[in-house]
Amino acid sequence: MMTRNKKKALFMGTPDFAVPCLKKLCEMERLDVIGVVTQPDRPRGRGKKLTPSPVKECAAEKNIPVYQPEKVRTESFIEELRKISPDIIVVVAFGQILPKDILDIPDFGCVNVHASLLPAYRGAAPMQRCIMNGELKTGVTTMMMDVGLDTGDILEQAEIDITRDMTLAELSDKLSMMGADLLVSTVNNLIDGKVTPKKQDNSSVAENARYSPMIDRETGHIDFSMSAKSIHDLCRALDSVPGAFASVNGEKHKIWKTIALEDNPSCADKKNGEIISVSSDGIAVKTGRGIIEIKEIQAPGKKRMSAGDYLRGHSMTVGDVFV
């Protein structure tokens, strides 16, 4: 039963990344999580079975009421939120933009956990774009939401180094846990009046503001005229979903783990994308600058596997060209 001094919190989120934040909120003694809003169940897998979001599954385990509107901006849903009257709304990778009518409901506002050091990498894919661009640092930001796209006032931030070979899955795991801890700090400080919101530079010429557009399948198509480092960054940025890819001998392959190597003078006359060596250690491919060595690859209809395992069951030879 909710005690008088507890604040009512509504959580809005969808993927695995948001789950640690929900769990942390549920552990806070000064909060009652009165509801969870998440995306409707979607068909997934080969059988296209309707599957709940990870956040919905977490909410069900904790017996929290779940709301799954197709669109949050309908008047009927907004009125439902007004009735439950949350004191604070927390949004983590929800997947829909909130209208002003929702932002104005809670007394303590709507707090968002965003996986970048705002104003850098606003938008839908901050972690992927950060790795793709070869950044060495990133982090998480808590901010007060406004009607813009990740343009609200910054509350707190935490920073992390990105190592040379860190993948999307690894970075996401680290930032999701870091974001959950930062959220607890932010909510406590917000309720206690101990945090001073800091305005972002929202001008069109803001030097460090960069948007991170949504990732689609074509984003992963490898252009072998790029440098080996850029291709390596693309592969690790899309490691898990949706995966970087290229075709060889008429078949589309996903390229997973790679290593970027220096140029080999003997390859000067080779085409970009041409295989220059094949061994159980890896498949070496000429790029616009340097050599990319493929360590893990996935053939059509097969599982992800090491280059050595792949070569035991597939034909790939020096001179074949990835496109």
SERO-4910 file (N, C-alpha, C, O; in steps of 0.05 Angstrom, whole numbers):
BEGIN
 pado doro    nc1    nc2    nc3   cac1   cac2   cac3    cc1    cc2    cc3    oc1    oc2    oc3
  Met    A     17    -24      0      0      0      0     18     25      0     38     26     14
  Met    A     10     45    -16     26     69    -19     24     87      6      1     93     15
  Thr    A     46     94     17     46    113     39     44    142     29     50    147      5
  Arg    A     36    160     47     30    187     38     54    201     26     51    217      7
  Asn    A     78    196     36    102    211     26    114    199      1    134    209     -9
  Lys    A    104    177     -8    114    165    -33    104    180    -57     81    189    -58
  Lys    A    121    181    -78    114    193   -103    105    171   -123    116    150   -124
  Lys    A     84    178   -138     74    159   -158     90    162   -184     91    184   -196
  Ala    A    102    140   -193    119    141   -217    106    124   -239     97    101   -234
  Leu    A    106    134   -263     97    119   -287    122    115   -304    137    134   -310
  Phe    A    126     90   -313    150     84   -329    141     78   -358    121     65   -362
  Met    A    156     89   -377    151     85   -405    176     75   -418    196     89   -419
  Gly    A    176     50   -429    199     39   -442    192     13   -456    170      3   -453
  Thr    A    211      3   -472    204    -20   -488    226    -42   -488    220    -64   -481
  Pro    A    251    -36   -497    271    -58   -501    286    -66   -476    281    -55   -454
  Asp    A    304    -85   -480    321    -95   -458    336    -72   -444    339    -72   -420
  Phe    A    344    -52   -460    360    -30   -449    345    -16   -427    358     -6   -408
  Ala    A    318    -15   -428    303     -1   -408    297    -16   -382    290     -5   -362
  Val    A    301    -42   -383    294    -59   -360    309    -53   -335    296    -51   -314
  Pro    A    335    -49   -335    349    -42   -310    338    -16   -297    337    -14   -272
  Cys    A    330      3   -313    319     28   -302    292     22   -288    288     32   -266
  Leu    A    275      6   -300    250     -2   -287    255    -16   -261    242    -10   -241
  Lys    A    274    -35   -261    280    -50   -236    290    -31   -214    282    -34   -191
  Lys    A    307    -12   -221    317      6   -201    295     24   -190    295     30   -166
  Leu    A    277     33   -207    255     49   -197    238     34   -177    229     45   -157
  Cys    A    233      8   -183    217     -8   -165    230    -13   -138    217    -18   -119
  Glu    A    257    -10   -137    271    -14   -112    272     11    -95    279     10    -71
  Met    A    264     34   -106    266     60    -91    243     62    -71    220     60    -79
  Glu    A    250     65    -46    230     65    -24    212     90    -26    189     89    -16
  Arg    A    221    111    -38    205    135    -39    186    137    -63    173    156    -68
  Leu    A    186    116    -80    170    115   -104    151     91   -103    157     70    -91
  Asp    A    127     94   -115    110     72   -122    107     73   -153     96     92   -164
  Val    A    116     52   -166    112     50   -195     84     41   -200     77     17   -196
  Ile    A     67     59   -208     38     54   -210     29     43   -238      7     35   -242
  Gly    A     48     44   -257     41     33   -283     65     34   -302     84     48   -297
  Val    A     63     17   -322     84     16   -343     70     19   -370     50      5   -376
  Val    A     81     36   -387     71     40   -414     93     29   -433    116     37   -431
  Thr    A     85     11   -451    104     -1   -469     90     -5   -496     66     -3   -498
  Gln    A    106    -12   -516     95    -16   -543     78    -41   -544     82    -60   -528
  Pro    A     58    -42   -561     41    -66   -564     58    -91   -571     80    -88   -583
  Asp    A     48   -114   -564     62   -139   -571     65   -140   -602     47   -132   -617
  Arg    A     89   -148   -611     95   -149   -639    102   -178   -648    112   -193   -632
  Pro    A     96   -185   -673    103   -211   -684    133   -213   -687    146   -195   -698
  Arg    A    145   -235   -677    174   -238   -678    180   -267   -685    164   -285   -681
  Gly    A    205   -271   -695    214   -298   -701    202   -309   -727    185   -296   -740
  Arg    A    210   -333   -734    201   -345   -759    171   -351   -758    158   -350   -779
  Gly    A    161   -356   -735    132   -362   -733    115   -338   -730     91   -340   -729
  Lys    A    128   -314   -729    114   -288   -726     94   -289   -703     71   -279   -705
  Lys    A    103   -301   -681     86   -302   -657     86   -276   -642    107   -263   -639
  Leu    A     62   -267   -633     61   -242   -619     77   -244   -593     73   -262   -577
  Thr    A     96   -225   -589    114   -227   -567    114   -201   -551    116   -180   -563
  Pro    A    112   -203   -524    113   -179   -508    141   -166   -507    161   -180   -512
  Ser    A    142   -141   -502    168   -128   -499    182   -136   -474    168   -145   -455
  Pro    A    208   -134   -472    222   -141   -447    212   -125   -423    211   -135   -401
  Val    A    204    -99   -428    194    -83   -406    167    -94   -396    162    -94   -372
  Lys    A    150   -103   -415    124   -114   -406    129   -139   -390    116   -143   -370
  Glu    A    148   -156   -398    153   -181   -383    163   -174   -355    155   -187   -335
  Cys    A    180   -154   -352    190   -145   -326    167   -135   -309    165   -141   -285
  Ala    A    149   -119   -321    127   -108   -306    108   -130   -296     98   -128   -274
  Ala    A    104   -150   -313     86   -172   -306     98   -187   -282     83   -196   -264
  Glu    A    124   -191   -281    137   -205   -259    133   -189   -232    132   -201   -211
  Lys    A    131   -163   -235    128   -146   -211     99   -138   -206     93   -121   -189
  Asn    A     80   -149   -221     52   -144   -218     45   -114   -221     29   -103   -206
  Ile    A     58   -101   -240     52    -73   -245     33    -71   -269     37    -84   -289
  Pro    A     12    -55   -267     -6    -51   -289      8    -42   -315     26    -25   -313
  Val    A      0    -54   -337     14    -48   -363     -6    -35   -382    -29    -44   -385
  Tyr    A      3    -14   -396    -13      0   -416      2     -3   -443     26      2   -444
  Gln    A    -12    -10   -464      1    -13   -490    -14      1   -512    -25    -12   -530
  Pro    A    -15     27   -511    -29     42   -533    -14     40   -559     11     42   -559
  Glu    A    -28     38   -581    -15     39   -607     -3     67   -611     19     70   -623
  Lys    A    -17     87   -602     -8    115   -603    -14    128   -576    -37    128   -567
  Val    A      6    141   -564      2    153   -538    -12    180   -540    -22    191   -520
  Arg    A    -13    192   -564    -24    219   -566    -54    220   -570    -65    241   -575
  Thr    A    -67    197   -568    -97    198   -570   -108    210   -545    -97    206   -523
  Glu    A   -130    224   -548   -143    238   -525   -151    218   -503   -150    224   -479
  Ser    A   -161    194   -512   -170    174   -493   -147    165   -475   -151    161   -451
  Phe    A   -124    161   -486   -101    151   -470    -91    174   -452    -84    169   -429
  Ile    A    -89    198   -463    -80    221   -447    -98    225   -423    -89    231   -401
  Glu    A   -124    222   -427   -143    225   -405   -139    202   -384   -142    207   -360
  Glu    A   -132    179   -394   -126    156   -375   -102    163   -357   -103    157   -334
  Leu    A    -82    175   -369    -58    183   -353    -66    205   -333    -56    205   -311
  Arg    A    -83    223   -342    -91    244   -323   -105    232   -299   -102    241   -276
  Lys    A   -120    211   -303   -135    198   -282   -117    185   -261   -121    187   -237
  Ile    A    -96    171   -272    -78    158   -253    -58    178   -240    -46    172   -219
  Ser    A    -55    201   -253    -42    224   -241    -14    218   -229    -10    221   -205
  Pro    A      5    210   -246     32    205   -236     46    231   -227     41    252   -239
  Asp    A     63    229   -206     78    252   -198    103    256   -216    112    279   -219
  Ile    A    112    234   -227    136    235   -245    132    214   -266    122    192   -260
  Ile    A    141    220   -291    141    200   -312    170    196   -320    185    215   -326
  Val    A    179    171   -322    206    164   -331    204    150   -358    189    131   -361
  Val    A    220    160   -377    219    149   -404    247    139   -412    266    154   -411
  Val    A    248    114   -420    273    102   -428    269     85   -454    256     64   -452
  Ala    A    278     95   -476    276     79   -501    248     69   -506    243     45   -511
  Phe    A    229     87   -504    201     80   -506    193     74   -535    180     54   -541
  Gly    A    200     92   -553    194     87   -581    173    105   -593    166    102   -617
  Gln    A    161    123   -577    142    142   -587    148    170   -575    158    172   -553
  Ile    A    142    191   -591    147    218   -581    123    227   -565    100    223   -573
  Leu    A    128    238   -542    106    246   -524     96    275   -530    113    293   -534
  Pro    A     70    278   -532     59    305   -537     60    322   -512     64    312   -490
  Lys    A     57    348   -515     58    367   -492     37    360   -472     41    364   -448
  Asp    A     14    350   -480     -7    344   -461      1    323   -441     -8    323   -418
  Ile    A     19    304   -449     29    284   -430     52    296   -414     54    292   -390
  Leu    A     69    312   -427     92    324   -413     83    341   -390     97    344   -370
  Asp    A     59    353   -392     50    372   -372     35    358   -349     28    372   -329
  Ile    A     31    332   -350     15    318   -329     30    317   -302     19    326   -282
  Pro    A     54    306   -300     67    302   -274     79    328   -262     90    344   -277
  Asp    A     76    331   -236     87    355   -223    118    356   -225    129    378   -228
  Phe    A    131    333   -225    160    333   -227    170    329   -256    194    326   -261
  Gly    A    151    330   -275    159    329   -303    164    301   -313    161    281   -298
  Cys    A    173    299   -338    180    274   -351    210    273   -354    223    290   -366
  Val    A    222    253   -342    251    249   -342    259    227   -362    247    206   -362
  Asn    A    277    234   -380    286    214   -400    315    206   -394    332    222   -387
  Val    A    320    180   -398    348    170   -397    356    165   -426    344    148   -440
  His    A    377    180   -435    385    178   -463    414    168   -464    431    177   -449
  Ala    A    419    150   -483    445    136   -484    466    151   -500    477    141   -520
  Ser    A    471    177   -492    493    192   -504    499    215   -485    484    220   -466
  Leu    A    520    230   -490    526    254   -475    514    277   -491    528    290   -507
  Leu    A    489    283   -486    475    304   -500    490    331   -496    502    335   -475
  Pro    A    490    348   -517    473    347   -541    484    329   -563    472    328   -585
  Ala    A    506    316   -559    516    298   -580    499    273   -582    490    262   -562
  Tyr    A    494    265   -607    479    240   -613    451    240   -602    443    221   -588
  Arg    A    436    261   -608    407    259   -604    395    240   -624    407    233   -644
  Gly    A    371    231   -618    357    215   -638    355    185   -631    359    177   -608
  Ala    A    349    169   -651    340    142   -647    362    121   -643    358    101   -631
  Ala    A    386    127   -653    407    106   -652    434    117   -642    454    116   -656
  Pro    A    434    129   -617    459    141   -608    482    122   -604    505    129   -610
  Met    A    477     98   -594    499     80   -589    511     70   -615    536     69   -618
  Gln    A    494     62   -634    504     52   -660    520     74   -674    542     68   -684
  Arg    A    509     98   -676    522    119   -691    548    128   -677    567    135   -691
  Cys    A    549    127   -651    573    134   -636    596    114   -643    618    123   -649
  Ile    A    590     88   -643    610     69   -650    618     71   -679    642     70   -686
  Met    A    598     74   -697    604     76   -725    623    100   -732    639     98   -750
  Asn    A    620    121   -716    637    144   -721    664    143   -707    680    162   -707
  Gly    A    670    120   -694    696    116   -681    700    133   -656    723    139   -649
  Glu    A    679    141   -643    682    157   -618    696    141   -597    694    116   -595
  Leu    A    711    155   -580    726    142   -558    712    144   -532    719    130   -512
  Lys    A    692    162   -530    677    165   -505    647    169   -512    640    178   -533
  Thr    A    631    161   -493    602    166   -494    592    165   -466    608    168   -447
  Gly    A    566    162   -462    556    161   -435    525    161   -435    513    154   -455
  Val    A    514    168   -413    485    170   -410    478    198   -399    494    210   -384
  Thr    A    455    207   -407    445    233   -397    416    230   -387    400    217   -400
  Thr    A    411    242   -364    383    245   -356    375    274   -362    390    292   -357
  Met    A    351    277   -373    342    304   -380    312    307   -375    298    287   -374
  Met    A    303    332   -373    275    338   -372    265    339   -400    276    354   -417
  Met    A    244    325   -406    235    323   -434    219    348   -441    204    359   -425
  Asp    A    222    357   -466    205    378   -478    195    367   -504    197    343   -510
  Val    A    182    384   -520    170    375   -545    190    370   -567    182    359   -588
  Gly    A    215    377   -563    235    373   -584    246    344   -582    238    328   -565
  Leu    A    264    338   -601    276    311   -602    302    311   -586    323    319   -596
  Asp    A    300    303   -560    324    302   -542    336    329   -538    361    332   -537
  Thr    A    319    350   -536    329    377   -534    324    389   -506    331    412   -501
  Gly    A    313    373   -488    306    383   -461    330    389   -444    353    383   -451
  Asp    A    325    402   -421    347    410   -403    360    386   -391    347    366   -382
  Ile    A    387    386   -390    403    365   -379    402    365   -349    405    387   -337
  Leu    A    399    342   -337    398    340   -308    425    329   -297    439    342   -282
  Glu    A    432    305   -306    458    293   -297    469    276   -320    455    268   -338
  Gln    A    496    272   -320    509    256   -340    531    239   -328    542    245   -307
  Ala    A    536    216   -341    558    198   -333    572    189   -359    559    184   -379
  Glu    A    598    187   -357    615    182   -381    628    155   -380    634    145   -358
  Ile    A    633    144   -404    647    118   -406    665    118   -430    659    131   -450
  Asp    A    688    104   -428    706    100   -451    695     79   -470    683     59   -461
  Ile    A    699     83   -496    693     62   -516    719     50   -525    735     64   -537
  Thr    A    723     25   -520    748     12   -528    747      6   -558    726      6   -571
  Arg    A    770      0   -570    773     -3   -599    755    -25   -610    745    -23   -633
  Asp    A    750    -46   -595    735    -69   -605    708    -72   -591    695    -93   -595
  Met    A    699    -53   -575    674    -55   -561    651    -57   -582    649    -41   -600
  Thr    A    633    -76   -577    610    -79   -595    585    -65   -584    585    -56   -561
  Leu    A    565    -63   -601    540    -51   -592    528    -65   -568    520    -52   -549
  Ala    A    528    -91   -568    517   -107   -546    532   -100   -520    520    -97   -499
  Glu    A    559    -99   -522    575    -93   -498    569    -65   -487    566    -61   -463
  Leu    A    569    -46   -506    564    -18   -498    536    -15   -486    532     -1   -466
  Ser    A    516    -27   -499    489    -26   -489    486    -37   -461    472    -25   -444
  Asp    A    499    -59   -456    498    -71   -429    509    -52   -408    497    -48   -387
  Lys    A    532    -40   -415    545    -21   -396    528      4   -391    524     13   -368
  Leu    A    518     15   -413    502     40   -410    475     36   -397    465     53   -384
  Ser    A    463     12   -402    437      7   -389    440      6   -359    423     16   -344
  Met    A    462     -6   -349    466     -7   -320    474     21   -309    465     29   -288
  Met    A    491     34   -324    500     61   -316    476     80   -316    473     97   -298
  Gly    A    458     77   -336    435     94   -337    416     90   -314    404    108   -304
  Ala    A    413     65   -305    396     58   -283    406     71   -257    390     82   -242
  Asp    A    432     70   -253    443     83   -229    440    113   -230    433    126   -210
  Leu    A    445    125   -254    442    153   -257    413    162   -253    408    184   -242
  Leu    A    395    146   -262    366    152   -258    359    154   -229    345    173   -221
  Val    A    368    136   -213    362    137   -184    373    163   -172    359    176   -157
  Ser    A    397    170   -179    409    195   -169    392    219   -178    387    237   -162
  Thr    A    385    219   -203    369    241   -214    342    244   -201    334    266   -194
  Val    A    328    222   -198    301    223   -186    303    233   -157    287    249   -149
  Asn    A    322    222   -142    325    231   -115    331    261   -113    319    276    -97
  Asn    A    350    270   -130    357    299   -129    335    316   -139    331    339   -130
  Leu    A    319    306   -159    297    322   -169    275    326   -148    265    348   -144
  Ile    A    269    304   -134    248    306   -113    258    324    -90    242    338    -78
  Asp    A    284    322    -84    295    338    -62    302    367    -70    310    383    -54
  Gly    A    298    373    -96    305    400   -106    334    406   -106    343    429   -103
  Lys    A    350    385   -110    379    389   -109    393    387   -137    417    385   -138
  Val    A    377    388   -158    389    387   -185    381    412   -200    358    421   -198
  Thr    A    401    423   -214    396    448   -230    396    441   -259    418    435   -270
  Pro    A    374    441   -273    373    435   -301    391    454   -317    392    478   -312
  Lys    A    405    442   -337    423    458   -354    413    457   -382    409    436   -394
  Lys    A    408    481   -394    398    482   -421    418    472   -441    442    478   -438
  Gln    A    408    458   -462    425    450   -484    427    473   -504    410    491   -505
  Asp    A    449    472   -520    452    490   -542    436    478   -565    445    460   -578
  Asn    A    412    489   -570    394    478   -590    396    494   -617    378    490   -634
  Ser    A    416    511   -620    418    525   -645    427    506   -667    438    485   -662
  Ser    A    421    513   -692    427    495   -715    456    493   -720    465    475   -734
  Val    A    472    511   -708    501    510   -712    516    501   -687    541    504   -686
  Ala    A    502    490   -668    515    480   -644    537    460   -652    532    440   -665
  Glu    A    562    466   -643    585    451   -653    584    422   -645    593    405   -661
  Asn    A    575    416   -621    576    388   -611    549    374   -613    546    351   -604
  Ala    A    529    387   -626    503    373   -629    504    356   -655    510    366   -676
  Arg    A    497    332   -652    497    313   -675    474    294   -672    470    282   -651
  Tyr    A    458    291   -693    436    272   -692    444    244   -700    464    241   -715
  Ser    A    430    225   -691    436    197   -696    411    184   -709    394    173   -695
  Pro    A    409    185   -735    386    175   -749    381    145   -744    399    130   -737
  Met    A    356    137   -747    349    109   -743    365     90   -761    372     97   -783
  Ile    A    371     67   -751    385     46   -766    365     30   -782    344     21   -771
  Asp    A    370     26   -808    354      7   -823    373    -14   -834    397    -13   -831
  Arg    A    362    -34   -848    378    -56   -857    400    -47   -877    422    -58   -877
  Glu    A    393    -27   -893    413    -18   -913    437     -4   -900    458     -2   -913
  Thr    A    433      6   -876    455     19   -862    479      0   -860    502      9   -859
  Gly    A    473    -26   -858    494    -46   -854    508    -55   -879    526    -72   -877
  His    A    501    -45   -902    514    -54   -927    542    -43   -928    546    -18   -929
  Ile    A    561    -60   -928    590    -52   -926    599    -42   -953    596    -55   -974
  Asp    A    611    -18   -953    624     -6   -976    654    -10   -973    666      3   -956
  Phe    A    665    -28   -989    693    -35   -985    713    -13   -995    737    -17   -994
  Ser    A    702      9  -1006    720     31  -1012    726     47   -987    744     64   -987
  Met    A    711     42   -965    717     55   -940    743     43   -928    753     23   -938
  Ser    A    753     56   -908    777     46   -895    770     21   -878    747     17   -871
  Ala    A    791      5   -873    787    -19   -857    776    -11   -829    759    -25   -818
  Lys    A    786     11   -818    777     19   -791    747     26   -792    733     19   -774
  Ser    A    739     41   -813    711     48   -815    693     24   -818    671     23   -806
  Ile    A    702      4   -832    686    -21   -836    685    -36   -809    664    -47   -802
  His    A    708    -37   -795    709    -50   -769    689    -36   -750    675    -49   -735
  Asp    A    689     -9   -750    670      6   -733    641      0   -740    624     -2   -722
  Leu    A    635     -2   -766    608     -8   -775    600    -36   -765    577    -39   -755
  Cys    A    617    -55   -768    610    -83   -760    605    -85   -730    586    -98   -721
  Arg    A    621    -72   -714    617    -74   -684    593    -57   -675    581    -63   -655
  Ala    A    587    -35   -691    564    -19   -684    538    -33   -689    518    -27   -676
  Leu    A    538    -51   -708    513    -66   -715    514    -95   -705    496   -111   -712
  Asp    A    534   -101   -688    536   -128   -678    513   -133   -658    510   -120   -638
  Ser    A    497   -152   -665    472   -161   -652    449   -155   -670    435   -174   -679
  Val    A    444   -130   -676    422   -122   -694    429    -97   -709    439    -78   -697
  Pro    A    424    -95   -735    415   -117   -753    438   -133   -765    434   -153   -779
  Gly    A    463   -124   -760    487   -137   -772    496   -123   -797    479   -115   -814
  Ala    A    522   -121   -801    533   -111   -826    534   -134   -846    536   -157   -838
  Phe    A    533   -127   -872    532   -148   -891    545   -140   -918    548   -117   -924
  Ala    A    551   -161   -934    561   -157   -961    556   -183   -976    552   -204   -963
  Ser    A    557   -182  -1002    552   -206  -1018    578   -216  -1031    594   -199  -1039
  Val    A    581   -242  -1033    603   -254  -1047    593   -278  -1062    578   -294  -1051
  Asn    A    601   -281  -1087    592   -303  -1104    561   -304  -1104    549   -326  -1105
  Gly    A    549   -281  -1104    520   -279  -1107    504   -284  -1082    479   -285  -1083
  Glu    A    517   -288  -1059    503   -294  -1035    509   -273  -1013    532   -265  -1009
  Lys    A    488   -264  -1000    491   -244   -979    500   -256   -953    488   -276   -944
  His    A    522   -246   -943    533   -256   -917    533   -233   -897    538   -210   -903
  Lys    A    528   -240   -872    531   -221   -850    560   -223   -840    571   -245   -836
  Ile    A    572   -200   -835    599   -198   -826    599   -189   -797    589   -167   -791
  Trp    A    608   -205   -779    607   -199   -750    633   -189   -740    640   -166   -742
  Lys    A    649   -206   -728    674   -198   -715    695   -193   -736    699   -210   -754
  Thr    A    710   -171   -734    731   -164   -753    755   -152   -739    754   -145   -715
  Ile    A    777   -150   -754    801   -136   -744    810   -118   -767    812   -127   -790
  Ala    A    817    -93   -761    828    -75   -781    858    -77   -781    871    -73   -760
  Leu    A    870    -82   -804    899    -85   -807    910    -63   -826    895    -50   -841
  Glu    A    936    -59   -824    949    -39   -842    950    -49   -871    946    -73   -876
  Asp    A    954    -30   -889    957    -37   -917    980    -56   -922   1001    -55   -908
  Asn    A    976    -74   -941    998    -92   -950   1006    -83   -978    989    -84   -997
  Pro    A   1031    -74   -982   1039    -64  -1008   1034    -83  -1031   1030    -74  -1054
  Ser    A   1034   -109  -1026   1029   -128  -1047   1001   -128  -1057    994   -141  -1077
  Cys    A    983   -114  -1043    955   -113  -1050    947    -88  -1066    923    -84  -1071
  Ala    A    967    -73  -1074    961    -47  -1087    944    -51  -1112    929    -33  -1119
  Asp    A    948    -73  -1126    933    -76  -1151    907    -92  -1148    894    -98  -1168
  Lys    A    899    -97  -1123    875   -112  -1118    850    -93  -1117    853    -69  -1113
  Lys    A    827   -104  -1122    802    -89  -1121    793    -86  -1092    799   -102  -1075
  Asn    A    779    -64  -1087    766    -61  -1061    745    -84  -1058    728    -87  -1076
  Gly    A    747    -98  -1035    728   -120  -1031    740   -147  -1040    727   -168  -1035
  Glu    A    763   -147  -1052    775   -172  -1061    788   -187  -1038    803   -176  -1022
  Ile    A    783   -213  -1038    795   -230  -1017    825   -235  -1025    831   -244  -1047
  Ile    A    843   -229  -1006    871   -232  -1011    884   -256   -997    906   -265  -1004
  Ser    A    870   -266   -977    880   -290   -964    857   -304   -949    839   -290   -939
  Val    A    859   -330   -946    838   -346   -933    852   -366   -915    869   -382   -925
  Ser    A    845   -366   -889    857   -386   -871    837   -390   -848    817   -376   -846
  Ser    A    843   -409   -831    826   -415   -808    826   -391   -788    808   -389   -772
  Asp    A    846   -374   -790    848   -350   -773    829   -328   -782    821   -312   -765
  Gly    A    823   -327   -808    807   -305   -817    807   -302   -848    824   -314   -861
  Ile    A    789   -286   -858    787   -280   -886    795   -251   -890    781   -233   -881
  Ala    A    818   -247   -903    829   -220   -907    819   -207   -933    820   -220   -954
  Val    A    808   -183   -931    796   -169   -953    808   -142   -957    811   -127   -938
  Lys    A    814   -134   -982    824   -108   -989    803    -87   -985    780    -91   -993
  Thr    A    810    -64   -974    791    -41   -971    803    -16   -983    825    -17   -994
  Gly    A    789      6   -981    799     31   -992    825     40   -978    841     53   -990
  Arg    A    828     32   -953    853     38   -939    856     17   -917    841     16   -898
  Gly    A    875     -1   -921    880    -22   -902    866    -48   -910    852    -50   -930
  Ile    A    870    -68   -892    858    -95   -896    839   -100   -873    845    -95   -850
  Ile    A    815   -111   -880    797   -120   -860    797   -150   -858    793   -164   -878
  Glu    A    803   -161   -835    803   -190   -831    777   -198   -818    771   -190   -795
  Ile    A    762   -215   -832    737   -225   -821    742   -249   -803    752   -269   -812
  Lys    A    734   -246   -778    738   -267   -758    712   -284   -754    714   -308   -749
  Glu    A    689   -271   -757    664   -285   -754    645   -277   -777    643   -253   -783
  Ile    A    632   -297   -789    615   -292   -812    591   -310   -811    590   -330   -797
  Gln    A    570   -302   -825    545   -317   -825    535   -320   -854    528   -300   -867
  Ala    A    533   -345   -863    523   -350   -890    492   -350   -889    480   -352   -868
  Pro    A    479   -347   -913    450   -346   -914    438   -371   -901    445   -394   -908
  Gly    A    419   -368   -883    405   -390   -870    421   -405   -850    412   -426   -840
  Lys    A    445   -396   -844    463   -410   -825    467   -393   -800    458   -370   -798
  Lys    A    481   -404   -780    487   -390   -756    513   -374   -759    529   -380   -776
  Arg    A    516   -355   -741    541   -341   -739    563   -360   -731    559   -377   -713
  Met    A    586   -359   -744    608   -378   -738    635   -365   -743    637   -345   -757
  Ser    A    656   -377   -733    683   -368   -737    691   -372   -767    679   -389   -780
  Ala    A    710   -357   -776    719   -360   -804    728   -389   -809    723   -400   -830
  Gly    A    742   -401   -789    752   -428   -793    729   -448   -796    731   -465   -814
  Asp    A    709   -446   -779    686   -464   -782    671   -459   -808    662   -478   -821
  Tyr    A    669   -434   -816    655   -428   -841    669   -441   -865    656   -452   -882
  Leu    A    696   -439   -865    711   -449   -888    711   -479   -890    716   -490   -912
  Arg    A    705   -493   -868    703   -522   -870    678   -531   -885    677   -554   -894
  Gly    A    659   -514   -887    634   -522   -901    627   -505   -925    606   -510   -938
  His    A    643   -485   -931    637   -467   -954    662   -461   -970    684   -462   -961
  Ser    A    657   -456   -995    679   -450  -1014    683   -420  -1015    664   -406  -1023
  Met    A    706   -411  -1009    713   -383  -1011    743   -381  -1017    759   -392  -1002
  Thr    A    750   -368  -1039    778   -369  -1047    789   -341  -1052    775   -322  -1055
  Val    A    816   -340  -1053    830   -315  -1060    821   -306  -1088    819   -322  -1106
  Gly    A    815   -281  -1090    805   -270  -1116    775   -266  -1117    765   -250  -1133
  Asp    A    760   -279  -1099    731   -274  -1097    728   -245  -1087    745   -235  -1072
  Val    A    706   -232  -1094    702   -204  -1087    676   -199  -1073    655   -208  -1082
  Phe    A    678   -186  -1049    655   -178  -1035    644   -151  -1046    659   -133  -1052
  Val    A    618   -150  -1049    605   -125  -1059    581   -118  -1041    568    -98  -1046
***
